[in-house]
Amino acid sequence: MPIHSLIVALVISVMATTAGASARFGIDNGLPDNPPPTVVAQAIMQAADGTTTVIYSYSDGFAQGRQAANSHPTGGAFAGGFAWGGLLGLIGTGVGYFTTGSAEPPGETLMMVRDKGSDFQRGFIDGYKERSKSKARGAKLGGGLLGTLAFLVLISA
């Protein structure tokens, strides 16, 4: 009978930890998941022939890259976390979490920003990588905790 009490306590603890982790991962570096559209800080240069050129900044690219990464899929990261947690318990969850890499933005997304300058593109890629890594880590943590729970239930049965 005490083993069932332990499992119930563990389930409640994991659920509380997962809820707290979800809340923490919802806000990263003080920026909400869906930030309001940024005002593009652009410099407008006027050439001697009267043509104007708009130059976009790195920070604008970074903000838009983070926003674009919100739609990055995380199902594979969740499955990988579940596998790590199921095979090695909490140690596997930690290994999966800390070995998570960042993802490159898709080619079609990069094609849409190619005309905004190299600073903007570099910021866009960096922002996309940072946000996609954050999302993947959250998914691996959730999957790892669930896999650990499954591991413990199988051991106790």
N, C-alpha and C positions, 0 to 999 in steps of 0.2 A: 503493500500500500504506500509506503513512503516514496518509492520511485515515481509513482504517478504524481505525487505532490511536487516532487522535484521537477518533473517535466512541465507541469502546469506553471510553476514559478518561472521556469526557463522561457516558456512561450510568452508569458506576460512581459518578462524582461526584454526579450528580443523584439516584441512588438513595440514596446516603449522606446527602445533604442532606435529601431527603424523609423519610428515617427519623428524622433528628435533629429535623426540624420537627414530625413527628408526635409525637415524645416531648415536645417543648416545648409543643405545643398541648394535649397530654393533661392538663397541669397548668397551670392559669391562676390567677394570684394565690395560689399555694400551696394551692388547693383541688382535690381530686381530681375527676375527671369525675362520678363517682357518689358524692357525699358521703353519709355516714350520715345517716339522718333526724334533722333538728334538733329539739331540744327547744324547744317554743314558749315563749318568754319572754312570758308574758301577765300582764297586770294585771287583777285582778278587782275590779270596783267594785260596792259594794252600795248601792242606793238606800234612801231612807228608808222606802219601802213594802215592803222586803224582797226586791225583785228584784235579781238579779245580772247584770252585764254583763261580758263578756270583751273585753279590748282587746288586739289583736295589734300587734306592733312592726314598724317599717320593716325592721329587719335580718332578721326572720323571713320577711317577704315577699320580700326580696331573695334569700335562700337558696332559698326555694321556687320563685321565678321562674327562677333559674339551673338548678335541677333540672328544671323543666318544659321549659326550652329545650333540654335534651339530646336531645329527640325531634324538634327542628325539622329539616325536610329541608334538605339542602345540595346536592342534585343540580344545581340551576340555577346555583349559585355555581361548582361544579366545571366545568360546561360553559362558563360565561362566562370563567373563568380559562383554560381550554383554548383558547378562541377568541382571547383577548388574547395568550396566549403563542404561538399558532400564527401570528398575523398580525404581531406586532411583536417576537417573541423575548423576551428578559429584560426589556426596557423595558416591553413589554406586560404581562408578569407583575407588574411593580412597579406599573404603573398600575391594573391590576385589583385588586391587593391593597389599595392605599391609597385606592381609591374605594369600597370596600365599606361599605355602610350597615348599620344594625341593622334588625331586623324587629319589628313589633308582635306581641304575643301574640294568638292567635286569640280571637274573641269568646266562643266556648263555654268557653274556659279562664278568661277574665275573669269570666264569669257564676258560675263555681264559687267565686270568691274575693270576690264583691261584698259579702258579709255580714261580712267580717272587718275592716272599717274602712278609712278613707282612707289612713292611714299604711302599712298592710300592702299595700294595692293599689298605691300609688306604689312601694313597695319591690319588689313582685312584677314590675311593668312594667319598672323599671330593671334588675333582675336578669335578666329575660328578654332585654331588648335587649342587655345586655352579653355574655351567653353566646351568643346567636344571632349576634352580630357576630363573636365570636371563632371560632365554628364556620365561619361563611361565609368568613372570611379564610383559615383553614386549608385549606378546600376550594378556594378560588381559587388559593392558592399551589401546591397539589398539581396542579391542572389546568393552571396556567400553566407550571409546570416541565415537565409532560408535553407540553404544546403547544409549548414551546420546543424540546424534544427532537425532536418531529415536524418542526418548522420546520428544524432543523439537518440532520436526515436527508434531507429533501427537497432542501435546498440542495446537500448533498454528493453527491447521486445523479446 
